[in-house]
Amino acid sequence: MYVDVDYYLVEELRKHIEEAVHSLPASYSEAFAMHRFSGLSYKEIALQLNISTKTVDYRIQQALKLLRKELIVHLDSP
């Protein structure tokens, strides 16, 4: 099956995501990046940052909430 991908749009979305992640509060961005980009578990992140897993969960959930709010305009269908 062939999927027509607009690489320009994909690159634009990637850029918006990167900017949105960088605009997060540092603690949210750090936990989010460790989980989503480095593949660490909440427990691994908690151990590295010396915080509870519940704090990791909170930071990632808040990051996702802020990212959804920031990126919704770029995800709406044309």
C-alpha positions in Angstrom: 0.0 0.0 0.0 1.4 3.4 -1.0 0.9 6.4 1.3 1.3 9.8 -0.1 3.3 11.7 2.5 3.9 15.5 2.2 7.4 15.6 3.6 7.3 19.4 3.9 4.3 19.2 6.2 5.9 16.4 8.2 9.0 18.6 8.7 7.0 21.6 9.6 5.1 19.5 12.2 8.4 18.2 13.6 9.7 21.7 13.9 6.5 22.8 15.8 6.8 19.9 18.1 10.4 20.6 18.9 9.6 24.3 19.6 6.7 23.3 21.8 8.8 20.8 23.8 11.5 23.5 24.3 8.8 26.0 25.5 7.7 23.7 28.3 8.9 24.4 31.9 12.3 22.8 32.3 11.2 20.1 34.7 8.3 19.0 32.4 10.5 19.1 29.3 13.2 17.0 31.0 10.9 14.3 32.1 9.0 14.3 28.8 12.2 14.0 26.8 13.6 11.3 29.0 10.4 9.2 28.6 9.5 9.9 24.9 12.8 10.4 23.3 15.2 8.3 25.4 12.7 5.6 26.2 13.2 5.6 29.9 10.5 4.3 32.2 8.9 6.5 34.9 10.9 4.5 37.5 14.2 5.1 35.7 13.5 8.8 35.4 12.5 9.0 39.0 15.8 7.4 40.0 17.9 9.7 37.8 16.1 12.8 38.9 15.8 11.8 42.6 12.0 12.3 42.6 9.0 10.0 43.0 7.4 8.2 40.1 4.2 10.1 40.9 6.1 13.3 40.3 7.4 12.0 37.0 3.8 11.0 36.0 2.6 14.5 36.9 5.3 16.3 35.0 4.7 14.1 31.9 0.9 14.5 32.1 1.3 18.3 32.4 3.7 18.3 29.5 1.2 16.4 27.3 -1.6 18.8 28.3 0.5 21.8 27.4 1.7 20.2 24.1 -1.8 19.3 23.0 -2.9 22.9 23.7 0.0 24.3 21.8 0.0 21.9 18.9 -3.8 21.6 18.2 -3.7 24.4 15.6 -1.1 22.5 13.7 -2.9 19.2 13.8 -6.3 20.4 12.6 -7.2 19.1 9.1 -7.0 21.7 6.3 
